[in-house]
């Protein structure tokens, strides 16, 4: 059963009995249990209200765009080669949620890039989600000074520290295996790309391939959703995705006006290290893929429960005698990767 159906079934199983029990019964009306006993459901009543949409019907509802696509309010332009197609934000969300079983996000993406001629419902599918983070002009002054080997070791240590908290709170460990593609910054095009190889618990290895395009007031965030077995194919498309993505005039990096525009509190290193908002953090792309493949129902159920109830696993427990589990250490915001790699007694 698809994970979306599992989620709905679990929620209905938990919610409906409570709602039914608490619903008022008008005087003189039979109780629900009496009605159920007296009037057994017909076969027609047991049948689902509507059949589940099939793949052909689902694909027919999607408008795959080709060629030139303008993002946002004339923010940027994609000049798609013939090998790639584009879905707008609403249709991209339908693929992510309805087809791949992701929970809905509070904000639609700008869209999604997919390989032409490949159904998003097939096992060979992959995609690139396109979003925009308007957090200010990101300085690239530190780009040439970053030691990516040192950064990787720091990220691995941080992942291990966070895994202790994850284990205590019932989450699978996440292992950062290494760079699937070492970070590279195109200083002329103001484009950054890298890939991490990740592993959730005992699941298959996951590819987290990222592209960031720097602009005047923020960054275009392009995240590949794919498996490690698709790395070679993804790397064939990365140059094309980089070349086809450009900010429009007025939003370009070169259009920055220091007297008018805000400067971000971090540099290039922070983009790679994952020090931005949670949805573009170190494990975001991997988690999307795991949900797409329907192999982490426990994580998805936990996410849905917390989203509905507004509760967090790290809140203090009210039960008597239960000590609240401390959150993993939160590091202060860093303006450069050098700031992030500083340790007590080892200041550089």
Order of alpha helices (4+ residues) and beta strands (2+ residues): alpha-alpha-alpha-alpha-beta-beta-beta-alpha-beta-beta-beta-alpha-beta-beta-beta-beta-alpha-beta-beta-alpha-alpha-alpha-alpha
